[in-house]
Amino acid sequence: MGKRNSLIKNASILMVASIISRIIGLIYRRPLGEVLGSVGLGYYGYASNLYSILLLISSYSIPMAVSKIVSERLALKQYKSAHKVFRGALLYAVLVGGATALITFFFGRFLLPMNQQNAVPALQVLAPTIFLSAILGVFRGYFQAHQNMTPTSVSQIAEQIMNAVVSIAAAVILVNRFAPAGEEAVYGAVGGTLGTGAGVLTGLAFMIFVYMLNRGILRRQRARDRHRREETYGDVFRIIFFLMTPIIFTTFINNASTYLDSYLYSSIQGFHGIDGDLISAAYGEFSNYYVPIINIPLAMASASASAMMPEVSGCYAMNRKKEASGQINQTIRLTMFICIPATVGLMVLAHPVMGVLFPSSTELAERLLMTGAVYVIFSALATITSSVLQSIGQQKWALINAGISLILNLAVLALLLLLFPGLDIYAVMIANILFSVVICLLNAVSIRKFLGHRNEWKKTYLQPLIASAGMGLVAFAVYQGLFLLTRRPFIALLVSVVLAVLVYLILYVIVTKTSEEEMRKFPMGGKLVKVLRMLKIYR
C-alpha cells in the first residue's frame, strides 16, 4: 500500500508541474509571436526544431536512464554503486553534451536549410543550453530514482517562468534597441532563444542547490552500504551507454515522425499541384494550434511514466513481477482517469477552446481538435508502455516497436495523400493516431511476454469512458446555453469546464463505485473527497 501511495504522490507532483509548465509555455507563445513577427517566428522555429533534435541525441534520455539505473541499485541497497552511477552519468553528460554543443555552435549552419541561414545566430545561442540540459537531466534522474519528484517539479516550473520572462524581455530589448534596420527578425529570434538558455540555467542552479542540501543524507547512506563489490566506472559507462543508446533511438524515432510526416505531406501535396502557401497554412494550423493543445494532457502521461519508472525498475530488479505489474496498472488507470475525460472535453468544446486560446485560428484548427483529440489516449498509452519496457530492461523491444510503427505511419500517410489528396492535413492527423495505436498494441504484446501483465479493461477504460460521455453532454449543453445568454465565449467556456469536472467526478464515482478510501489514492485525492462530500456523494 505504501508503494502504491508513493507512486500516486510522485505522479501527482510531476503531473501538476508538467501542466503548469505547459500552460506557461502556451501563454507566452502569443506575446512572443507579436514581438518576433512571422519571419522572426520562422527563424526561431528553425533554430528550436534543430535544437530539439540535437537535445534528443545528447540529453533527452538521460533522466530516464539515470532514474532506472540508480533506482535498481537503491532497491538492492547498493548506495555506493548508485552514487557512482550518478557521478559517471555527470561525466557522460559533460562529454556528450559538451561535444554536441560545440558541433551546434561551429557547424550548426550546415544543418539548417541554405535559405534559412538567418536562423544561425539563434541556434548558436542555444548551443550552451544543450550542454546545460545534459547536466540538468542527470540531477533530475538522480532525484527521481530516490522517488523524490519535488525538486524536478519545482525546477521545471522555475525553468518555464524564467524562459517566458527572458524570452519576451530579451526579444523586445534586442529588437527595439540593438537591431539594425532590416535585422529585427534575426535579433528577435536570438532574444527568444536566450530565454530557453536562461530557463535551463535556472533549473540547473535549483537542482544543484537541492543536491547540496542533501549531501549529508546521501553520504550517510553510502556509509551504511556493506556490499563488498563496487562497480567500476568502466562498468557504469558500459551500462549507461547500452541503456541510453536504444532509448535515444526510440525517442528519436518518436519525434522524427513529426518531421518526416511534414516532409511527406508537403512533397506529395506539392506533387498534386497544390499551392505552397496553402500547404504551409494548413500545416501551420496543425503544428501551431492543434499540437500544443493536445500536448497539455499528454504532459500527464509523461509525468506518470517518469514517476513509474523507478518503482517498476526496483520491483523488477528484485524479481517482484506481480508488484511491478500492479504498479503499471495503477499508472495506466491514473493516466486514463485524466486523459479520457480530457479527450472528450476537447472534442465537444473544440470550437471555444480554439477561439479563446488562439483567436487567429481558423475552422480547420477547430475541426482538427474535434476529430483528432482521441490521439491523447493512444499517445499517453504509448508513452507509458514504452517506459515500462525500458524499466524492465527491454529497451530493444521499445525501439523495434517504435520502428515498425514509424514505417506503417509513413506508408499509410503516403498512401492516403496519393489516393485521397482531398484529405489534406487530416491525413497527417490520421497517420499520427495510427502511429500511437500501433505502438500501444506492439508494446502490450511485449509487456505481456516479458512480465505477464494484462490490462484492466473495465476499470481503466470502459468506466471512465462512460463517465466522460455524460460529462461531455453536460459540458456541450452548458456552453451553448451560456454563450446564447452572454455572447462571451471565455465566460461560457470557463463555467462549462468547471461544471464538467464536477459532473465527471460524480459520474465516475457512481459508475466505478469508487469508495472514499480508493478516491484518496488519486491525485489530490483528499481534496476530491472533500468536494464529493460537499456534493453529498460521500456521506
MOJO-V967388 format. One record per residue. RES is the residue in one small letter. PSI is psi in whole degrees, -180 to 180 (999 if undefined). D_CENTER is the distance of its C-alpha to the mean C-alpha in Angstrom with 1 decimal. Layout:
res:RES psi:PSI d_center:D_CENTER
res:RES psi:PSI d_center:D_CENTER
//
This chain:
res:m psi:-38 d_center:27.9
res:g psi:-40 d_center:27.0
res:k psi:-44 d_center:24.2
res:r psi:-41 d_center:22.8
res:n psi:-38 d_center:23.0
res:s psi:-43 d_center:21.3
res:l psi:-47 d_center:18.3
res:i psi:-44 d_center:18.1
res:k psi:-46 d_center:18.7
res:n psi:-43 d_center:16.0
res:a psi:-40 d_center:13.3
res:s psi:-44 d_center:14.7
res:i psi:-47 d_center:14.6
res:l psi:-35 d_center:11.0
res:m psi:-49 d_center:10.2
res:v psi:-45 d_center:12.6
res:a psi:-41 d_center:11.5
res:s psi:-42 d_center:7.8
res:i psi:-45 d_center:9.7
res:i psi:-43 d_center:12.4
res:s psi:-43 d_center:10.4
res:r psi:-38 d_center:9.0
res:i psi:-42 d_center:12.6
res:i psi:-44 d_center:14.2
res:g psi:-35 d_center:12.5
res:l psi:-39 d_center:13.8
res:i psi:-45 d_center:17.1
res:y psi:-8 d_center:18.0
res:r psi:-39 d_center:17.3
res:r psi:-54 d_center:20.7
res:p psi:-34 d_center:23.0
res:l psi:-41 d_center:21.7
res:g psi:-37 d_center:22.5
res:e psi:-35 d_center:25.9
res:v psi:-44 d_center:26.7
res:l psi:-34 d_center:25.7
res:g psi:171 d_center:27.0
res:s psi:-39 d_center:26.1
res:v psi:-46 d_center:27.3
res:g psi:-39 d_center:25.7
res:l psi:-36 d_center:22.3
res:g psi:-47 d_center:23.0
res:y psi:-44 d_center:23.7
res:y psi:-42 d_center:20.7
res:g psi:-44 d_center:18.5
res:y psi:-44 d_center:20.3
res:a psi:-43 d_center:19.9
res:s psi:-39 d_center:16.2
res:n psi:-44 d_center:15.5
res:l psi:-40 d_center:17.8
res:y psi:-43 d_center:16.4
res:s psi:-42 d_center:12.8
res:i psi:-45 d_center:14.7
res:l psi:-34 d_center:16.9
res:l psi:-37 d_center:14.1
res:l psi:-42 d_center:12.8
res:i psi:-39 d_center:16.4
res:s psi:-38 d_center:17.3
res:s psi:-9 d_center:14.8
res:y psi:-35 d_center:11.2
res:s psi:-5 d_center:12.5
res:i psi:-49 d_center:14.8
res:p psi:-42 d_center:13.2
res:m psi:-46 d_center:12.8
res:a psi:-46 d_center:16.3
res:v psi:-43 d_center:17.9
res:s psi:-45 d_center:16.7
res:k psi:-50 d_center:18.2
res:i psi:-46 d_center:21.3
res:v psi:-41 d_center:22.2
res:s psi:-34 d_center:21.6
res:e psi:-42 d_center:24.0
res:r psi:-35 d_center:26.6
res:l psi:-38 d_center:26.3
res:a psi:-33 d_center:26.9
res:l psi:8 d_center:30.1
res:k psi:32 d_center:30.9
res:q psi:73 d_center:31.0
res:y psi:-35 d_center:30.1
res:k psi:-44 d_center:31.8
res:s psi:-37 d_center:29.9
res:a psi:-43 d_center:26.6
res:h psi:-32 d_center:27.5
res:k psi:-37 d_center:28.7
res:v psi:-43 d_center:25.3
res:f psi:-47 d_center:23.8
res:r psi:-38 d_center:26.5
res:g psi:-39 d_center:26.2
res:a psi:-36 d_center:22.5
res:l psi:-44 d_center:23.3
res:l psi:-42 d_center:25.9
res:y psi:-45 d_center:23.7
res:a psi:-41 d_center:21.2
res:v psi:-44 d_center:24.1
res:l psi:-53 d_center:25.6
res:v psi:-45 d_center:22.8
res:g psi:-41 d_center:21.0
res:g psi:-44 d_center:24.4
res:a psi:-43 d_center:25.5
res:t psi:-39 d_center:22.5
res:a psi:-43 d_center:23.0
res:l psi:-42 d_center:26.7
res:i psi:-42 d_center:26.2
res:t psi:-43 d_center:23.9
res:f psi:-45 d_center:26.5
res:f psi:-28 d_center:29.6
res:f psi:6 d_center:28.7
res:g psi:-29 d_center:25.6
res:r psi:-29 d_center:28.1
res:f psi:-14 d_center:28.8
res:l psi:-9 d_center:25.2
res:l psi:152 d_center:25.3
res:p psi:148 d_center:27.4
res:m psi:-30 d_center:31.0
res:n psi:10 d_center:31.0
res:q psi:33 d_center:28.0
res:q psi:-15 d_center:29.5
res:n psi:-11 d_center:29.3
res:a psi:-7 d_center:25.6
res:v psi:-47 d_center:26.7
res:p psi:-41 d_center:27.3
res:a psi:-40 d_center:23.8
res:l psi:-39 d_center:22.5
res:q psi:-34 d_center:25.0
res:v psi:-32 d_center:23.9
res:l psi:-16 d_center:20.3
res:a psi:-50 d_center:22.0
res:p psi:-27 d_center:22.5
res:t psi:-33 d_center:18.9
res:i psi:-44 d_center:18.0
res:f psi:-47 d_center:20.6
res:l psi:-38 d_center:19.4
res:s psi:-36 d_center:15.7
res:a psi:-45 d_center:17.1
res:i psi:-42 d_center:19.2
res:l psi:-39 d_center:16.7
res:g psi:-36 d_center:14.5
res:v psi:-47 d_center:17.7
res:f psi:-43 d_center:18.4
res:r psi:-44 d_center:15.0
res:g psi:-36 d_center:15.4
res:y psi:-46 d_center:19.0
res:f psi:-32 d_center:18.7
res:q psi:-36 d_center:16.1
res:a psi:-31 d_center:18.7
res:h psi:8 d_center:21.2
res:q psi:35 d_center:19.2
res:n psi:98 d_center:19.1
res:m psi:-10 d_center:15.7
res:t psi:-46 d_center:17.4
res:p psi:-44 d_center:17.6
res:t psi:-44 d_center:14.0
res:s psi:-47 d_center:13.3
res:v psi:-41 d_center:16.2
res:s psi:-35 d_center:15.5
res:q psi:-45 d_center:12.0
res:i psi:-45 d_center:14.0
res:a psi:-40 d_center:16.9
res:e psi:-45 d_center:15.1
res:q psi:-39 d_center:13.9
res:i psi:-48 d_center:17.3
res:m psi:-39 d_center:19.2
res:n psi:-49 d_center:17.2
res:a psi:-47 d_center:18.1
res:v psi:-51 d_center:21.7
res:v psi:-38 d_center:22.5
res:s psi:-51 d_center:21.0
res:i psi:-46 d_center:23.2
res:a psi:-46 d_center:26.2
res:a psi:-40 d_center:26.4
res:a psi:-44 d_center:26.1
res:v psi:-48 d_center:28.9
res:i psi:-46 d_center:31.1
res:l psi:-40 d_center:30.9
res:v psi:-43 d_center:31.5
res:n psi:-27 d_center:34.4
res:r psi:-27 d_center:36.1
res:f psi:-20 d_center:35.6
res:a psi:126 d_center:34.8
res:p psi:161 d_center:37.9
res:a psi:131 d_center:38.8
res:g psi:-8 d_center:36.7
res:e psi:12 d_center:34.0
res:e psi:-42 d_center:32.1
res:a psi:-41 d_center:29.1
res:v psi:-47 d_center:28.9
res:y psi:-36 d_center:29.2
res:g psi:-42 d_center:26.7
res:a psi:-38 d_center:24.0
res:v psi:-43 d_center:24.9
res:g psi:-42 d_center:24.6
res:g psi:-40 d_center:21.1
res:t psi:-24 d_center:20.0
res:l psi:-36 d_center:22.0
res:g psi:-38 d_center:19.7
res:t psi:-46 d_center:16.7
res:g psi:-42 d_center:19.1
res:a psi:-37 d_center:20.5
res:g psi:-47 d_center:17.1
res:v psi:-41 d_center:16.4
res:l psi:-40 d_center:20.1
res:t psi:-46 d_center:19.9
res:g psi:-42 d_center:17.1
res:l psi:-44 d_center:19.1
res:a psi:-40 d_center:22.4
res:f psi:-43 d_center:21.2
res:m psi:-39 d_center:20.0
res:i psi:-40 d_center:23.4
res:f psi:-45 d_center:25.2
res:v psi:-41 d_center:23.8
res:y psi:-43 d_center:24.7
res:m psi:-37 d_center:28.2
res:l psi:-30 d_center:28.7
res:n psi:6 d_center:27.9
res:r psi:-40 d_center:30.0
res:g psi:-45 d_center:33.0
res:i psi:-45 d_center:31.3
res:l psi:-37 d_center:29.7
res:r psi:-40 d_center:33.1
res:r psi:-34 d_center:34.9
res:q psi:-48 d_center:32.5
res:r psi:-32 d_center:33.5
res:a psi:-28 d_center:37.2
res:r psi:-8 d_center:37.1
res:d psi:119 d_center:35.9
res:r psi:9 d_center:39.0
res:h psi:132 d_center:37.6
res:r psi:-39 d_center:40.0
res:r psi:124 d_center:37.9
res:e psi:134 d_center:35.2
res:e psi:144 d_center:32.9
res:t psi:166 d_center:33.8
res:y psi:-28 d_center:31.5
res:g psi:-45 d_center:32.3
res:d psi:-44 d_center:30.9
res:v psi:-47 d_center:27.8
res:f psi:-36 d_center:27.1
res:r psi:-43 d_center:27.8
res:i psi:-47 d_center:25.4
res:i psi:-45 d_center:22.6
res:f psi:-48 d_center:23.4
res:f psi:-22 d_center:23.7
res:l psi:-43 d_center:20.5
res:m psi:-36 d_center:18.3
res:t psi:-51 d_center:19.9
res:p psi:-36 d_center:18.7
res:i psi:-41 d_center:15.1
res:i psi:-47 d_center:15.3
res:f psi:-36 d_center:16.8
res:t psi:-48 d_center:14.5
res:t psi:-40 d_center:11.4
res:f psi:-42 d_center:13.8
res:i psi:-45 d_center:15.0
res:n psi:-39 d_center:11.7
res:n psi:-27 d_center:11.2
res:a psi:-25 d_center:15.0
res:s psi:-35 d_center:15.4
res:t psi:-47 d_center:14.3
res:y psi:-46 d_center:17.1
res:l psi:-38 d_center:19.5
res:d psi:-45 d_center:19.2
res:s psi:-37 d_center:20.0
res:y psi:-46 d_center:22.8
res:l psi:-46 d_center:24.3
res:y psi:-49 d_center:24.2
res:s psi:-43 d_center:25.9
res:s psi:-48 d_center:28.4
res:i psi:-40 d_center:29.5
res:q psi:-33 d_center:29.8
res:g psi:-38 d_center:31.8
res:f psi:-34 d_center:33.9
res:h psi:-4 d_center:34.8
res:g psi:14 d_center:36.0
res:i psi:139 d_center:33.5
res:d psi:138 d_center:33.5
res:g psi:-37 d_center:30.8
res:d psi:-37 d_center:30.2
res:l psi:-39 d_center:29.6
res:i psi:-47 d_center:27.0
res:s psi:-41 d_center:25.2
res:a psi:-43 d_center:25.4
res:a psi:-44 d_center:23.9
res:y psi:-32 d_center:21.0
res:g psi:-41 d_center:20.5
res:e psi:-41 d_center:20.3
res:f psi:-50 d_center:17.7
res:s psi:-29 d_center:15.4
res:n psi:-17 d_center:16.1
res:y psi:-53 d_center:16.5
res:y psi:-52 d_center:15.2
res:v psi:-47 d_center:11.7
res:p psi:-37 d_center:10.7
res:i psi:-43 d_center:12.0
res:i psi:-34 d_center:10.4
res:n psi:-18 d_center:6.8
res:i psi:-56 d_center:8.2
res:p psi:-26 d_center:8.9
res:l psi:-21 d_center:5.9
res:a psi:-30 d_center:4.4
res:m psi:-36 d_center:7.5
res:a psi:-42 d_center:7.2
res:s psi:-40 d_center:4.9
res:a psi:-44 d_center:7.6
res:s psi:-42 d_center:10.2
res:a psi:-41 d_center:9.8
res:s psi:-40 d_center:10.2
res:a psi:-33 d_center:13.1
res:m psi:-36 d_center:14.6
res:m psi:-52 d_center:14.9
res:p psi:-32 d_center:17.8
res:e psi:-51 d_center:19.5
res:v psi:-41 d_center:19.7
res:s psi:-43 d_center:20.6
res:g psi:-46 d_center:23.3
res:c psi:-43 d_center:24.7
res:y psi:-38 d_center:24.8
res:a psi:-29 d_center:26.4
res:m psi:14 d_center:29.2
res:n psi:31 d_center:29.6
res:r psi:72 d_center:28.6
res:k psi:-37 d_center:27.1
res:k psi:-41 d_center:27.8
res:e psi:-39 d_center:26.1
res:a psi:-42 d_center:23.0
res:s psi:-38 d_center:23.1
res:g psi:-39 d_center:23.4
res:q psi:-38 d_center:20.3
res:i psi:-47 d_center:18.4
res:n psi:-42 d_center:20.0
res:q psi:-42 d_center:19.3
res:t psi:-46 d_center:15.6
res:i psi:-42 d_center:15.6
res:r psi:-42 d_center:18.0
res:l psi:-44 d_center:16.2
res:t psi:-43 d_center:13.0
res:m psi:-28 d_center:15.5
res:f psi:-30 d_center:17.4
res:i psi:-43 d_center:14.8
res:c psi:-35 d_center:13.2
res:i psi:-51 d_center:16.8
res:p psi:-31 d_center:18.3
res:a psi:-41 d_center:15.5
res:t psi:-50 d_center:16.1
res:v psi:-43 d_center:19.8
res:g psi:-43 d_center:19.7
res:l psi:-34 d_center:17.9
res:m psi:-51 d_center:20.6
res:v psi:-21 d_center:23.6
res:l psi:23 d_center:22.7
res:a psi:-42 d_center:21.3
res:h psi:-55 d_center:24.3
res:p psi:-32 d_center:24.2
res:v psi:-49 d_center:20.5
res:m psi:-43 d_center:20.7
res:g psi:-39 d_center:24.1
res:v psi:-45 d_center:23.2
res:l psi:-39 d_center:19.9
res:f psi:83 d_center:21.2
res:p psi:-25 d_center:25.0
res:s psi:-3 d_center:25.4
res:s psi:161 d_center:23.6
res:t psi:-177 d_center:25.9
res:e psi:-25 d_center:26.4
res:l psi:-46 d_center:24.5
res:a psi:-40 d_center:21.1
res:e psi:-45 d_center:22.2
res:r psi:-36 d_center:23.3
res:l psi:-44 d_center:20.1
res:l psi:-40 d_center:18.2
res:m psi:-41 d_center:21.0
res:t psi:-23 d_center:21.2
res:g psi:3 d_center:17.6
res:a psi:-24 d_center:15.8
res:v psi:-19 d_center:16.4
res:y psi:-30 d_center:13.6
res:v psi:-46 d_center:11.3
res:i psi:-50 d_center:13.4
res:f psi:-35 d_center:13.6
res:s psi:-37 d_center:10.1
res:a psi:-45 d_center:9.2
res:l psi:-39 d_center:12.4
res:a psi:-41 d_center:11.7
res:t psi:-47 d_center:8.7
res:i psi:-46 d_center:11.0
res:t psi:-33 d_center:14.2
res:s psi:-40 d_center:13.2
res:s psi:-35 d_center:12.5
res:v psi:-48 d_center:15.8
res:l psi:-39 d_center:17.7
res:q psi:-33 d_center:16.5
res:s psi:-33 d_center:17.6
res:i psi:17 d_center:21.0
res:g psi:18 d_center:21.7
res:q psi:48 d_center:21.3
res:q psi:-32 d_center:18.9
res:k psi:-41 d_center:21.5
res:w psi:-31 d_center:21.0
res:a psi:-40 d_center:17.2
res:l psi:-46 d_center:18.1
res:i psi:-45 d_center:21.1
res:n psi:-40 d_center:19.3
res:a psi:-39 d_center:16.6
res:g psi:-45 d_center:19.7
res:i psi:-43 d_center:21.7
res:s psi:-39 d_center:19.0
res:l psi:-43 d_center:18.7
res:i psi:-46 d_center:22.5
res:l psi:-40 d_center:22.9
res:n psi:-49 d_center:20.4
res:l psi:-39 d_center:22.3
res:a psi:-45 d_center:25.6
res:v psi:-42 d_center:25.0
res:l psi:-47 d_center:23.8
res:a psi:-43 d_center:26.9
res:l psi:-45 d_center:29.1
res:l psi:-44 d_center:28.0
res:l psi:-35 d_center:28.4
res:l psi:-41 d_center:31.8
res:l psi:-33 d_center:33.2
res:f psi:71 d_center:31.8
res:p psi:-22 d_center:31.2
res:g psi:-19 d_center:31.4
res:l psi:-31 d_center:27.9
res:d psi:-131 d_center:26.6
res:i psi:-19 d_center:22.9
res:y psi:-28 d_center:22.7
res:a psi:-38 d_center:23.2
res:v psi:-43 d_center:19.8
res:m psi:-46 d_center:18.2
res:i psi:-44 d_center:20.2
res:a psi:-38 d_center:19.4
res:n psi:-44 d_center:15.6
res:i psi:-44 d_center:16.3
res:l psi:-42 d_center:18.8
res:f psi:-48 d_center:16.5
res:s psi:-35 d_center:14.1
res:v psi:-45 d_center:17.4
res:v psi:-42 d_center:19.1
res:i psi:-44 d_center:16.4
res:c psi:-48 d_center:16.6
res:l psi:-48 d_center:20.4
res:l psi:-41 d_center:20.8
res:n psi:-39 d_center:18.6
res:a psi:-42 d_center:20.5
res:v psi:-44 d_center:23.7
res:s psi:-42 d_center:22.8
res:i psi:-40 d_center:21.8
res:r psi:-38 d_center:25.1
res:k psi:-44 d_center:27.0
res:f psi:-22 d_center:26.0
res:l psi:-13 d_center:25.4
res:g psi:22 d_center:27.3
res:h psi:141 d_center:24.5
res:r psi:141 d_center:24.9
res:n psi:147 d_center:22.8
res:e psi:89 d_center:24.4
res:w psi:-44 d_center:24.4
res:k psi:-54 d_center:26.5
res:k psi:-36 d_center:24.8
res:t psi:-38 d_center:21.2
res:y psi:-52 d_center:21.4
res:l psi:-51 d_center:24.8
res:q psi:-44 d_center:25.6
res:p psi:-32 d_center:22.4
res:l psi:-41 d_center:22.9
res:i psi:-47 d_center:26.5
res:a psi:-38 d_center:25.7
res:s psi:-35 d_center:23.1
res:a psi:-45 d_center:25.8
res:g psi:-41 d_center:28.2
res:m psi:-42 d_center:25.7
res:g psi:-41 d_center:25.1
res:l psi:-44 d_center:28.8
res:v psi:-46 d_center:29.3
res:a psi:-44 d_center:26.6
res:f psi:-46 d_center:28.0
res:a psi:-43 d_center:31.5
res:v psi:-44 d_center:31.0
res:y psi:-48 d_center:29.3
res:q psi:-43 d_center:32.0
res:g psi:-47 d_center:34.7
res:l psi:-36 d_center:33.6
res:f psi:-38 d_center:33.0
res:l psi:-34 d_center:36.6
res:l psi:-41 d_center:37.9
res:t psi:-28 d_center:36.1
res:r psi:24 d_center:34.9
res:r psi:102 d_center:32.1
res:p psi:-36 d_center:28.7
res:f psi:-47 d_center:26.7
res:i psi:-47 d_center:29.0
res:a psi:-40 d_center:29.0
res:l psi:-46 d_center:25.2
res:l psi:-47 d_center:24.9
res:v psi:-43 d_center:27.6
res:s psi:-35 d_center:26.5
res:v psi:-45 d_center:22.9
res:v psi:-46 d_center:24.5
res:l psi:-37 d_center:27.1
res:a psi:-42 d_center:24.5
res:v psi:-45 d_center:22.7
res:l psi:-44 d_center:26.2
res:v psi:-41 d_center:27.4
res:y psi:-45 d_center:24.4
res:l psi:-46 d_center:25.0
res:i psi:-50 d_center:28.7
res:l psi:-37 d_center:28.5
res:y psi:-46 d_center:26.0
res:v psi:-42 d_center:28.5
res:i psi:-46 d_center:31.4
res:v psi:-43 d_center:29.9
res:t psi:-12 d_center:28.5
res:k psi:40 d_center:31.3
res:t psi:126 d_center:28.9
res:s psi:167 d_center:31.1
res:e psi:-39 d_center:30.7
res:e psi:-42 d_center:30.2
res:e psi:-39 d_center:27.4
res:m psi:-30 d_center:25.7
res:r psi:-18 d_center:25.8
res:k psi:-11 d_center:23.4
res:f psi:165 d_center:20.6
res:p psi:131 d_center:18.3
res:m psi:37 d_center:20.9
res:g psi:-39 d_center:23.4
res:g psi:-43 d_center:26.4
res:k psi:-38 d_center:25.7
res:l psi:-40 d_center:25.2
res:v psi:-42 d_center:28.5
res:k psi:-43 d_center:30.2
res:v psi:-45 d_center:29.2
res:l psi:-29 d_center:30.3
res:r psi:-39 d_center:33.6
res:m psi:-33 d_center:34.3
res:l psi:3 d_center:33.9
res:k psi:20 d_center:36.3
res:i psi:-41 d_center:34.0
res:y psi:141 d_center:34.5
res:r psi:999 d_center:37.9
//
